[in-house]
């Protein structure tokens, strides 16, 4: 099953800045907690822009790969 931001009602979502974001405010991701089996992600500078939705396992694998780099 393919996930997308349109699969969820995000109109009242409370986003938080990801701990993986750049501390200087330049490269910032916001994530949405509490979505079962998924992790919605968006650009904090384009809050009305697209939302990427990752399965939690895929996101964990992605982050682990970045840490190894």
N, C-alpha and C positions, 0 to 999 in steps of 0.2 A: 504494500500500500504506500503510495506516494503522499507525503505530507506537504501542506502549504499553509501560508498565513491565513488564507481565506477559509481554512477548515475550522478556524477558531474565531470567536467574537473577542477581539482585542480592543474594543472601543473604550473599555473601562480598566484596561490593564495598568498595573503599576510596575513599570520597568525599573531595573536597577543597573547601575554601571557594572560591567563585568570586571572581575579582579584581573583579567588578562589585558585590560585596556592600558593604553599609554597614560601615565600619570600627568603628562603635560597638557592634556586636553586635546591633543591632535588626533590620535588614532583611538577612538572610543567606540566600544560596543556596549549595547544594552541588552540584557537578557531578561526573560520573563520566567519566574519560578512558578511552580504549582501546576504546570500543564502535564498531565500524566503521560509518561513515556516519550516526551518531546521537549525540546529546548528551542523556543523562539528567540531569534537574534535579530537586532536591527542596528543601524548606524545612528549614534546619538545625535549627530548633526542633521539628520534627515528623518525626523520622527514621523513624518507622514509618508515616508517612502516605503519600499518593499520590506517584508519580513521574511527571513529565511528560517525554516523550521527543520531542525535536525532531530533524528531519533537520539535518545540519550546515549546509547551505546556508540553510535557513530561520532557524536561530539566528544565523548571520552577518548576514543581512538585518535581522533584528530588532535586533541590537546596533548595526548601522550606523545604523538609524533612530533609536535612542535617542541616539546621539552627535550626530546632526543637530538634535535637539530643544533 
